[in-house]
Every structure is written in structure tokens, then in C-alpha cells.
Amino acid sequence: MSASSTPVDASGEPIPTSSVLMAASKHIAVRCRPENVAFLNCKKKDPNPDKCLEKGRQVTRCVLSLLKELHQKCPKEMDAYAGCMYYFTNEFDFCRKEQQAFEEACPISE
């Protein structure tokens, strides 16, 4: 992966690498909050991993759907930000310019 492109699979879907997830983390925190809260509550209630598999799948579906949406809506800015995060080993401080452009192109919303 170059420093300026988000890795995508054969169908053009963004691959959720650590740099892609870190770049989208604010969006994920807002948009997938209900799924994450339900999963964490399930884990708190029952430590048996089998009991919360469906809740975990819901979190995964939410994140993958959001990544797809972001990649369609603002691919250039997402690629630049995720590429910067990849290059600088997920250090936000080195990628503030790319973060600002990404958040302006794809505002964080519920």
C-alpha cells in the first residue's frame, strides 16, 4: 500500500487495516455507538464469548458499512488520511492536515 491509498479488496471495498480504522475512529465512535454499547453490555453481563457473537457481528457490519460509505463519499480525503496514518504508524499528530480535510469532506454525523 502506498502512503496515499486505502487498501481495497477485489470488489472495491476498503479493507479495515489499522490505519483505516484509526482514520475512521471518530466516525465509528458516533455511528456505531449503539452496536458497540450493546456488545459491551452483553460482554459485561455474560463473559462467555458464545453469548455475544451476534452482537459482535452487528458491530462488524456497522463498521464495514460505514467504511464503505465513507470510501464512496470522500475517497480522496479518506485515502490521504488513512495513507498518512499508515506512513506515520497511526500517529494522529502527524496527520492533522489530512484529518481536517477528511472531516470537512465527510463530517462526523449520526
Buried (B, 14 or more C-beta within 10 A) or exposed (E): BEBBBBBBEEEEBBEBBEBBBBBBEEBBEEBBEEBBEBBEEBBEEEEEEEEBEEBBEBBBEBBBEBBBBBBEEBBEBBBBBBBBBBBBEBEBEBBEEBBEBBBEBBEEEE
